[in-house]
């Protein structure tokens, strides 16, 4: 299976730049927009992939299982969805706190190559294998 490393870095860079900007400028619509971009990954119209192509960022495919990365992106989308909901309800501290947590984890991944979502995915699979015997 193949994974586009530039797509992963592009996604992380978007989050690292725009989520703190959203918090700084008090733009909840930007948090929601980034949620929509991340949540679109399981549709035929993956908006982050389309945006990367529009900006002509070249692909860098590597032989790697994409499932941990998809899980991590889904987890990020869940947190941004919760952040958007909190912001909609007027809970700015919680909303921007969740959004900035996603930005921090994306920054760690971008800078150091450690993906917490991938780590969780692999450990959950390992635990499942221990429990089920598969």
N, C-alpha and C positions, 0 to 999 in steps of 0.2 A: 504494500500500500504506500501511497505517496502523500507527503505533506508539503505544502508551500510555505517555506520558512519566511519569505518576505511578507506573505499574507499575515502570518502570526505577528511579526514585528510591526507591520502596518496597523493592525488592530490594536496592539498594545500602545503604540505611539499615539493613536487617536484618543485613547482613554487617558493616557498620561497628560496630554496637552489640554483636552477639552473638559474633562471632569473638574479639575481644579479651577479652570476658567469659569465654568458654570457656577461653582460655589462662590468664587470671588465676586462675580458680577450679579449673583442671585438670579440666575437664569434657569429655572426648573425645566423649561421647555428643552434645553440642551441635554439635560439628563435624560429626559423622555426620548429625545431623538436618538441618543446613543443606545438607550434600551432597545428601541425599534431596530437599529442597525444590528445589534448583537442577537436579538431574538429572531431575526430573519434567516439565520443560518440553516434552519431545517426546511426552508421553502425553496422552490425552484429559482427564486429571485433573491439570492444572498446579497444584500445591499452593501455589505463591506467589501465583498469581492468585486461588485460592480463599481464601487467608488475607487477601489485600487486600480482597476482597469482604466477607468476614466482619467485618472491621474497618471496613467502609463507607468506604474511601478512594475518592473519586470518580475516574473515568477522565479522562485528558486526552489524547485521541487527536490525533496530528499526522500529516500526510502525510510519511512517511519509510519508507525500506526497513528492514524489521525484521530482515533477514538478518544484518547486522553485529552487532546486539545479541544475536541468538540464538547466533551463533558465540562472542561474548564470554562469554555465560552458560554455554555448553557448556565453554569453556576453564576458567572458574572452577569448574565442577562437576568437571572432571578433576583440577584441583589440590586441591579439597576431598576428592575420592575418594582421591587419593594421601596427603593429610594424614591421613585416617581410617585408611588402611592402615598408615601409619607409626605412628600412635598405638596401633593394635591390636597392632603388633609391639613396642611398648614404646619406640619411638624418639621420645620426646616433643619433643626439640629440633627435629628435622626436621618432625614432624607439626604442631606449633604454628607453626613458622617458615613452612611452606607456607600454613597457614590465615591467618596474619597478613599474608602477602604478598597474598592475595586481599582481605583487609580493607583494606589500604593502597591497592590499585588501585581498589577500590570507593569509598574515601574521596576519592581524587583525582578520580574521575569525578563523584562527588556535589558536590564543592566547586568544581571547575574545568571540568567538562564534557568532560574528555579521557578517552576510553575506549581503553585500550591494546588490548583485544581487537578493537574495531571497526577501529582503525588497522591491526592485523595482518591482519584479514580483507580490508580494501581493498587492502593492499599484496600480499597473496598472490593476490588476483584479478588485480591488475595484472601481476604476474610471470607468472601463468598465461596471460594474454592475450598477453604478449610471446613466451612460449615456443611457444604453440599458434597464434599468429596470429589469434586471435579476440577 
